[in-house]
Amino acid sequence: MTLHTVAHTLRADLRERLRRPAFLVVVALTALAGFAFAPPADAPYTIIDLGGFRGVSNAAWIGAMLTMLLTQFVGLLGFFYVRGAIAYDVDSGVGQLLGAAPLRRPAYLLGKWLSSWAILGLLTAIVGLMGVLLLLARGAPGGLDLPALLLPLLVIALPTMGLVAGFATLFDAVRPLRGAAGSVVYFVLFLATLGAGALTVADPSGSSTLGPSIVAACAAVYGPACGEQLAVGIVLAEGSAKMFVWPGIAWTPALVVGQWIWAIVGLGLVLVSATLFDGFAARKVRAPRAAESAPETPQPSARPECPCRSRSRRWPRRATP
């Protein structure tokens, strides 16, 4: 496996995906979702709720809401968007050409994984850009604090996108998981771990990383009345929300490594898929027997026979006087 092969696969697959009209639609929907998932303080709904308490819409709070958008929703829908790259090669006939070329499976799958991760990374960058525009438009308190806004996206959301791309590559490489069965398996797995934040130390959704800091900031103002667990999603506000200021999280190397470990897990899924990937082997069809397939042709005889017998033609003699 050479870096040149991986880079060539990455470039070719990424170029093909960016040329699709569906990519522009996904970009537009992602930008719209970034605007909707960072509501102002007076909005009738919120994305992060602590039992009627919510943070002031500063850079840190907007960054936390956009991070939850990426991990909770793009983590689910993005899987179905980037999935199907290998199936596309099979259906388009490119797979047969790749199967005949001296291309190693790990290099091919690693290029596909990096391409899917790059697509989801572009969506992450678009969401971050929407956060910058929202801060400039609303004049949020604290000003344009780019580290507080973008660090949750880089530390939490981006490695989670690598994990999602790893699952998409694995489910593409294993033939039984390419269809509806794989979609159901991923949906159940997402609800169990990725979307629920079931892990307590570090989870791909970022809830266990951002949650304690947010709860502590709320409890410092309102005491025990503040909710102890985050409710992530579109939560309708009941009455006037009680506001508090969340200055952001103090990032440590342990927190950064704990979140980026999910990108390494995604790479591990790619290496596992390389052992299970059956290449582009076509379905074997039994060749017909020669006696059944070949039409019966008459064998030429040793001596050619003429249908008519050659005769010497005799002309009548003239009668002599």
C-alpha positions in Angstrom: 0.0 0.0 0.0 1.6 3.3 -1.1 0.6 6.8 -0.3 0.4 7.6 -4.0 -2.3 4.9 -4.5 -4.3 6.2 -1.5 -4.0 9.8 -2.7 -5.1 8.9 -6.2 -8.2 7.0 -4.9 -9.0 9.9 -2.5 -8.7 12.5 -5.3 -10.7 10.5 -7.8 -13.6 9.6 -5.4 -13.7 13.1 -3.9 -13.8 14.7 -7.4 -16.7 12.5 -8.5 -18.7 13.2 -5.4 -18.3 16.9 -5.5 -19.5 17.0 -9.1 -22.9 15.5 -8.2 -25.8 17.9 -8.0 -26.9 16.3 -4.7 -23.8 17.7 -3.0 -25.0 21.3 -3.6 -28.4 20.3 -2.1 -26.7 18.8 1.0 -24.6 21.9 1.4 -27.7 24.1 1.3 -29.6 21.9 3.8 -26.6 21.9 6.1 -26.3 25.7 6.1 -30.0 26.0 6.7 -29.8 23.5 9.6 -26.8 25.4 11.0 -29.0 28.5 11.2 -32.0 26.6 12.7 -29.9 24.8 15.3 -28.4 27.9 16.7 -31.6 29.8 17.8 -31.3 33.1 19.6 -32.1 33.5 23.3 -35.7 34.7 22.7 -36.5 31.8 20.3 -39.5 29.5 21.3 -37.3 26.5 21.2 -33.7 25.5 22.1 -31.3 22.7 21.2 -29.6 22.2 24.6 -32.0 22.3 27.6 -31.5 21.8 31.3 -35.1 21.7 32.5 -36.0 25.3 31.5 -32.5 26.7 31.8 -30.4 27.6 28.8 -27.2 29.5 28.1 -26.7 32.9 26.8 -26.0 32.8 23.0 -22.3 33.6 23.1 -19.7 32.0 21.0 -19.2 29.0 23.4 -22.9 28.3 23.5 -23.4 28.5 19.8 -20.4 26.3 19.3 -21.9 23.7 21.6 -25.2 23.7 19.8 -23.6 23.4 16.4 -21.5 20.6 17.7 -24.6 18.7 18.9 -26.1 19.4 15.4 -23.2 17.6 13.7 -22.8 14.7 16.1 -26.5 14.0 16.6 -28.0 14.6 13.2 -25.3 14.7 10.6 -23.8 11.7 12.3 -27.0 9.8 11.4 -28.0 11.3 8.1 -24.4 11.8 6.9 -23.8 8.0 7.1 -26.5 7.4 4.5 -25.2 10.3 2.3 -21.6 9.1 2.1 -22.5 5.5 2.0 -22.5 3.7 -1.4 -19.2 4.6 -2.9 -18.1 1.0 -3.4 -21.5 0.0 -4.7 -21.3 2.9 -7.2 -18.0 1.5 -8.5 -19.6 -1.9 -8.9 -22.7 -0.6 -10.7 -20.8 1.7 -13.0 -18.3 -0.9 -14.1 -15.3 0.8 -12.6 -15.0 -2.0 -10.1 -14.2 -4.5 -12.8 -11.4 -2.2 -14.0 -10.1 -1.8 -10.5 -10.3 -5.5 -9.9 -8.1 -6.1 -12.9 -5.6 -3.4 -11.8 -2.8 -4.1 -9.2 -4.7 -2.2 -6.5 -4.5 -3.4 -3.0 -7.7 -3.5 -1.0 -6.4 -1.6 2.1 -5.3 1.3 -0.1 -8.6 1.4 -2.0 -10.7 1.3 1.2 -8.5 3.8 2.9 -8.9 6.2 0.0 -12.7 5.7 0.2 -12.7 6.4 3.9 -10.7 9.6 3.6 -13.0 10.8 0.8 -16.1 10.2 3.0 -14.4 11.9 5.9 -13.4 14.8 3.7 -17.1 15.3 2.6 -18.3 15.2 6.2 -15.4 17.6 7.1 -16.6 20.0 4.5 -20.1 20.0 6.1 -18.4 20.6 9.4 -16.6 23.6 8.0 -19.9 24.9 6.6 -21.5 24.6 10.0 -18.6 26.5 11.5 -18.9 29.3 8.9 -22.6 29.6 9.8 -21.6 30.0 13.4 -19.3 32.9 12.5 -22.0 34.6 10.5 -24.5 34.2 13.3 -22.1 35.8 15.8 -21.5 38.7 13.5 -25.2 39.2 12.7 -26.5 38.9 16.3 -23.7 40.8 18.0 -23.4 38.1 20.6 -22.0 38.9 24.0 -18.3 38.4 24.3 -17.7 39.2 20.6 -16.3 36.9 17.9 -14.5 34.4 20.1 -13.3 31.9 17.4 -11.6 29.4 19.8 -14.7 29.1 21.9 -16.8 28.7 18.8 -14.7 26.4 16.6 -12.8 24.2 19.1 -15.8 22.0 19.9 -16.3 21.4 16.2 -12.6 20.5 15.7 -12.2 18.4 18.9 -15.6 16.7 19.0 -17.4 16.9 15.7 -14.6 16.3 13.3 -13.3 13.0 14.8 -16.9 11.8 15.1 -17.3 12.4 11.3 -14.2 10.1 10.8 -16.0 7.4 12.9 -19.1 7.8 10.8 -17.1 7.5 7.6 -15.5 4.4 9.0 -18.8 2.8 9.6 -19.9 3.8 6.1 -16.8 2.1 4.6 -17.3 -1.0 6.6 -20.9 -1.4 5.7 -20.0 -0.8 2.0 -17.2 -3.4 2.1 -19.2 -6.2 3.7 -21.7 -7.4 1.1 -24.5 -8.5 3.5 -24.5 -5.0 5.1 -24.9 -3.0 1.9 -28.6 -3.2 1.7 -31.5 -2.5 4.1 -30.1 -4.8 6.8 -27.0 -2.6 7.2 -29.2 0.5 7.4 -31.2 -1.0 10.3 -28.0 -2.2 12.1 -26.4 1.3 11.9 -29.6 3.0 13.0 -29.9 0.8 16.1 -26.2 1.2 16.8 -26.5 5.0 16.5 -29.4 5.1 18.9 -27.6 2.9 21.4 -24.2 4.7 21.5 -23.6 7.6 19.0 -26.9 9.4 19.5 -27.6 8.7 23.1 -24.2 9.5 24.6 -24.3 6.3 26.6 -20.6 6.3 27.3 -19.6 8.1 30.4 -15.9 9.0 29.9 -15.9 10.1 26.3 -18.6 9.6 23.7 -18.8 10.5 20.0 -21.7 12.8 20.6 -19.8 15.0 23.0 -22.5 15.1 25.6 -20.3 13.6 28.3 -17.5 16.1 27.4 -19.6 19.3 27.3 -22.3 18.2 29.7 -20.5 18.5 33.1 -19.1 21.9 32.3 -22.5 23.2 31.2 -24.3 21.8 34.3 -21.7 23.3 36.6 -22.1 26.7 35.0 -25.9 26.5 35.5 -25.6 25.2 39.0 -23.3 28.0 39.9 -26.1 30.5 39.2 -29.3 28.6 40.1 -28.1 26.0 42.5 -29.8 22.6 42.7 -32.8 23.8 40.7 -30.8 23.5 37.5 -31.2 20.2 35.7 -28.5 17.7 36.0 -28.8 16.2 32.5 -28.8 17.7 29.1 -31.7 17.3 26.7 -30.4 17.6 23.2 -32.8 18.2 20.3 -35.6 20.6 19.4 -37.0 21.3 22.9 -39.9 23.7 23.1 -39.6 26.4 25.7 -42.2 26.5 28.5 -42.6 30.1 29.6 -39.6 32.3 29.9 -36.3 30.5 30.0 -33.8 31.2 32.8 -30.5 32.2 31.3 -26.9 31.6 32.5 -23.5 32.3 31.0 -21.4 29.3 29.9 -17.9 30.5 29.1 -16.9 27.3 27.4 -14.8 24.3 28.4 -11.2 24.3 29.4 -9.6 21.9 26.9 -6.9 19.6 28.2 -4.8 17.1 26.2 -6.7 14.3 27.8 -10.0 15.6 26.5 -8.6 16.2 23.1 -7.1 12.7 22.9 -10.2 11.2 24.3 -12.3 12.6 21.5 -9.9 12.0 18.6 -9.6 8.4 19.6 -12.9 7.9 17.7 -11.2 8.8 14.5 -8.7 6.1 15.2 -11.6 3.7 15.8 -12.9 4.7 12.4 -9.5 3.8 10.9 -9.7 0.5 12.7 -13.0 -0.2 11.1 -11.4 0.4 7.7 -8.7 -2.1 8.4 -11.3 -4.6 9.5 -13.3 -4.0 6.3 -10.1 -4.7 4.3 -10.1 -8.3 5.6 -13.8 -8.8 4.9 -13.9 -7.1 1.5 -14.4 -9.6 -1.3 -13.1 -7.2 -4.0 -15.1 -6.9 -7.2 -15.5 -10.6 -7.8 -18.4 -11.0 -10.2 -21.0 -13.7 -9.7 -19.8 -16.9 -11.2 -22.0 -18.3 -14.0 -21.7 -21.9 -15.1 -20.3 -22.0 -18.6 -22.4 -24.2 -20.9 -20.9 -27.3 -22.2 -19.2 -27.3 -25.5 -21.5 -30.0 -26.9 -24.6 -28.0 -25.8 -23.4 -24.5 -26.8 -21.7 -25.2 -30.1 -24.1 -25.8 -33.0 -23.6 -29.0 -35.0 -21.7 -28.3 -38.2 -21.3 -30.9 -40.9 -17.8 -32.3 -41.1 -16.3 -31.9 -44.5 -15.5 -35.1 -46.2 -12.1 -36.1 -47.4 -13.0 -35.9 -51.1 -15.4 -33.2 -52.2 -18.4 -34.5 -53.9 -20.1 -32.8 -56.8 -23.8 -32.9 -56.9 -23.8 -33.6 -60.6 -21.8 -36.1 -62.5 -19.6 -34.6 -65.2 -20.4 -35.9 -68.6 -18.8 -35.2 -71.9 -21.3 -33.7 -74.2 -21.5 -35.3 -77.6 -22.6 -33.2 -80.5 -24.5 -35.0 -83.3 -22.6 -35.7 -86.5 -23.7 -34.2 -89.7 -25.2 -36.6 -92.2 -23.0 -37.1 -95.2 -24.6 -37.1 -98.6 
